[in-house]
Amino acid sequence: MFSTDVKSQSLRWRKAQRSMGNGECVEVAPASERVLIRDSMDPDGSMLQYHAEAWQSFIREAKQGHFDVLRLRGRSVVSG
């Protein structure tokens, strides 16, 4: 993960269909071989970019429940 200065005007941004509209959302946009991510409340602010393969891996694991809070409870989490 790393920040980028890519201009966002020509990108097709979208946020989750289940977004609650409470301001705690992120938006994603495909850009070549990467995926850009930004805060929906700050569209002109900083963006993060991930390689498309890494993003797809994250999505796949999220759908499988690997990041579910109840699954993670009981596991020791090391902060660094």
Backbone bond lengths (Angstrom), bond angles and torsions (degrees), N, CA, C in turn:
res aa  C-N    CA-C-N  psi(-1)  N-CA   C-N-CA  omega(-1)  CA-C   N-CA-C  phi
1 M - - - 1.447 - - 1.518 108.09 -
2 F 1.325 117.11 138.18 1.445 121.93 177.98 1.513 109.47 -158.46
3 S 1.333 115.53 152.69 1.463 118.66 -178.50 1.519 109.60 -77.19
4 T 1.310 115.17 161.17 1.464 120.11 -178.17 1.511 110.19 -142.08
5 D 1.325 116.93 158.15 1.456 120.84 177.27 1.524 111.21 -112.42
6 V 1.313 117.79 23.71 1.462 123.46 178.59 1.525 109.25 -59.49
7 K 1.319 116.97 136.98 1.466 121.18 177.57 1.517 109.27 -76.77
8 S 1.316 117.30 135.26 1.458 121.37 -171.21 1.524 114.91 -96.69
9 Q 1.353 119.44 -1.89 1.453 119.79 -175.85 1.523 113.09 -59.71
10 S 1.320 118.53 -39.55 1.459 121.04 -173.90 1.530 112.86 -91.05
11 L 1.314 118.23 2.12 1.461 121.26 -178.19 1.521 111.08 -88.79
12 R 1.303 116.53 152.29 1.472 122.21 178.42 1.530 108.52 -99.73
13 W 1.314 116.32 94.75 1.464 122.60 -176.98 1.519 110.64 -83.41
14 R 1.337 115.78 145.95 1.466 120.30 174.36 1.513 109.19 -149.46
15 K 1.322 115.10 154.50 1.463 119.33 175.02 1.515 108.66 -125.12
16 A 1.299 116.35 169.15 1.458 121.48 -174.59 1.528 111.21 -57.24
17 Q 1.319 115.80 141.52 1.460 120.90 177.22 1.517 111.12 -62.46
18 R 1.307 116.92 -28.24 1.471 121.43 -179.07 1.519 112.49 -90.56
19 S 1.303 117.18 13.95 1.454 121.64 179.45 1.531 109.25 -56.03
20 M 1.301 116.40 134.66 1.465 121.48 -175.75 1.525 112.68 -84.19
21 G 1.324 118.25 -10.84 1.455 120.33 -178.95 1.517 113.27 72.95
22 N 1.333 116.96 21.43 1.461 120.84 -177.89 1.525 113.20 -97.40
23 G 1.326 117.51 9.34 1.456 120.98 177.83 1.510 114.49 86.53
24 E 1.307 117.84 0.96 1.458 121.09 -179.25 1.526 110.23 -107.04
25 C 1.326 115.71 51.16 1.458 120.71 -175.16 1.521 110.58 -120.54
26 V 1.295 114.24 155.75 1.448 120.70 169.95 1.521 107.35 -118.60
27 E 1.317 115.70 157.01 1.451 121.79 176.38 1.525 107.88 -119.55
28 V 1.312 116.01 149.02 1.462 121.22 178.52 1.522 109.59 -123.82
29 A 1.329 115.50 152.01 1.464 121.33 177.31 1.521 108.48 -146.30
30 P 1.337 116.45 132.66 1.473 118.65 174.51 1.528 109.20 -73.87
31 A 1.325 115.49 142.22 1.462 120.77 179.07 1.524 108.28 -149.18
32 S 1.312 116.51 98.20 1.462 122.56 -179.49 1.531 109.53 60.39
33 E 1.306 118.16 -121.14 1.471 121.31 -178.41 1.524 111.60 -100.26
34 R 1.315 116.49 28.35 1.459 120.67 -179.15 1.514 110.35 -143.11
35 V 1.312 115.66 171.90 1.458 123.02 177.48 1.522 106.52 -126.15
36 L 1.326 115.94 130.56 1.462 121.37 178.56 1.519 109.20 -100.97
37 I 1.323 116.04 147.21 1.461 122.59 -178.00 1.519 108.18 -133.71
38 R 1.352 116.09 135.74 1.462 120.59 177.87 1.519 110.34 -142.45
39 D 1.308 115.91 164.01 1.458 123.73 175.33 1.527 107.65 -77.48
40 S 1.324 117.42 125.00 1.471 120.35 -177.68 1.528 112.53 -64.23
41 M 1.319 117.78 -23.75 1.466 120.85 179.64 1.534 112.19 -84.92
42 D 1.342 117.16 -8.85 1.457 121.78 -178.86 1.534 109.71 -136.71
43 P 1.337 117.39 65.78 1.467 120.44 -174.27 1.523 114.77 -62.36
44 D 1.324 118.01 -20.71 1.463 120.59 178.61 1.526 112.06 -96.35
45 G 1.317 116.30 2.50 1.460 121.21 -178.37 1.515 112.77 -83.19
46 S 1.288 115.70 -163.18 1.467 122.37 -178.42 1.517 111.82 -65.77
47 M 1.315 114.72 152.40 1.463 121.99 175.61 1.517 108.50 -126.13
48 L 1.306 115.58 153.67 1.456 121.60 170.93 1.509 107.64 -109.02
49 Q 1.326 116.76 154.15 1.452 119.04 175.50 1.513 109.32 -134.69
50 Y 1.302 113.99 142.48 1.462 122.22 178.62 1.523 107.74 -127.53
51 H 1.307 116.33 149.72 1.462 119.44 171.55 1.525 107.30 -63.74
52 A 1.315 117.21 143.63 1.466 122.00 -176.59 1.526 111.74 -55.92
53 E 1.327 117.62 -38.43 1.470 120.69 179.97 1.522 111.28 -63.96
54 A 1.329 116.86 -41.37 1.471 120.55 179.26 1.526 110.13 -65.37
55 W 1.340 117.04 -41.04 1.465 120.99 179.21 1.526 111.02 -63.69
56 Q 1.329 116.91 -44.66 1.468 120.78 179.05 1.529 110.71 -62.12
57 S 1.310 117.04 -38.47 1.468 121.00 177.14 1.535 110.34 -63.33
58 F 1.333 116.93 -43.64 1.458 120.98 177.59 1.523 111.12 -60.37
59 I 1.336 117.32 -47.17 1.464 121.43 -179.76 1.522 110.85 -61.27
60 R 1.322 116.44 -44.95 1.472 120.96 179.90 1.533 110.61 -59.74
61 E 1.326 117.26 -46.33 1.462 120.80 -179.41 1.523 111.78 -68.18
62 A 1.334 117.48 -35.77 1.468 120.23 176.83 1.519 110.77 -63.58
63 K 1.343 116.84 -42.31 1.468 120.71 178.51 1.526 111.71 -64.63
64 Q 1.316 116.84 -28.11 1.461 121.36 178.74 1.529 111.92 -83.70
65 G 1.330 117.16 -2.60 1.457 121.09 176.37 1.515 115.64 87.35
66 H 1.314 118.14 12.04 1.466 120.88 -177.06 1.522 113.85 -63.45
67 F 1.314 118.70 -19.58 1.460 121.59 -177.68 1.525 112.47 -112.64
68 D 1.320 117.10 9.86 1.459 120.74 179.57 1.523 110.15 -63.93
69 V 1.319 116.21 134.80 1.459 121.92 -176.68 1.526 111.29 -58.06
70 L 1.315 118.10 -44.17 1.460 119.76 -178.25 1.525 111.97 -65.52
71 R 1.316 117.66 -33.20 1.462 120.71 177.07 1.512 110.70 -70.26
72 L 1.324 116.52 -34.51 1.457 120.57 -176.94 1.526 112.22 -79.34
73 R 1.315 117.11 -23.65 1.453 120.56 179.42 1.522 108.47 -60.27
74 G 1.301 116.83 134.41 1.442 120.75 -178.94 1.521 112.75 96.45
75 R 1.321 116.56 -19.67 1.463 119.53 174.62 1.513 107.99 -86.53
76 S 1.324 117.04 143.39 1.451 118.83 175.89 1.520 107.81 -81.40
77 V 1.315 115.43 131.51 1.452 121.60 -179.70 1.520 107.49 -110.76
78 V 1.310 115.84 123.96 1.468 120.64 -179.86 1.515 108.00 -96.95
79 S 1.326 116.14 123.34 1.468 118.96 176.29 1.511 108.56 -95.40
80 G 1.310 114.00 148.14 1.459 116.40 -176.00 1.430 115.29 -133.07
